[in-house]
Amino acid sequence: MQTADGVRQRYWRWRGRPRLATAALAYTPDGELLFVRQTYTDGWCLPGGGRRATEEPIAAALRELREEIGLFGWGETQWRTTIHRPFSGVPVATDVVIVSDVTFAFRRNLEVEAVSSFAPAALPVDLNPWAITVLTVVGLLHPVEKAAFLP
């Protein structure tokens, strides 16, 4: 029997278009970067997820932040870049969005078990590999620093 994920992956490959996603670089009013610990993967991750084709990247990032951390306030928002990569054989286009002055009221949920903020100069050593990639692409981690986070 096939899993729902297997069916979705075959569908996206058949469509030939990349799946759309968003990743948020969410900063607290103190300038710390927010990370989430998801229930289904290891390490600290950037908040984010799927984006509907009709949804603008910033709107998707704000929606994901509301869903994952209980976002209720924010300052400026800025689209930063799009990262193209394959994921399980499916092309994914991830829009990276910067959100400043994030205020939130986190409640543990089925997807996220914890939220924490870290100074950009003192990131946790157990970052998720995708978070490392995003931080490197946007220039918050340099290739030499990136090596310190890899197993």
Steps between C-alpha positions, in 0.01 A plus 500: 500500500633844410528781748340837437851650471590250226189588302568875538861458389397311186237766426750788529753318279225434244395869501856603428466820699685567823318478828484841667619562854602780734762537774487785749800678647299630795674746731386588852497867609839424665647396163510127572406249232210261571528127446248222550552141606263294291347174617600312183862601435824554691665828587387860516316605183392829351123550513334440166322255278295462187371795300188500285546605136264795557674610821767769506827401672467753783138400566606133508783572744266691733242219481765240584620710793141528630453123467835396644581751774179697563616821330290802595725795422782595264684795350646522152493209258726447201531229236871402494555226238372177350695178547440219251576144612374146460327339797424127479527524122257792479621849399429758771521880472533649850449874545700638792326787679640726772254601774610746768372575852310172530279457805329169565325279753619146438287200584640156431320338207516190280772654281715707739611391846718801591601851390820677597690809393875530454735788429624473138857477635407218743291254301434153646730219391210269420355694207300304245693454169239700305529788750878492448450519124259795521723689744800443273317615185384824665846568644433444870737202499819496298622174342777467759249548784257261330751215541482536880129413492528190282542155661 
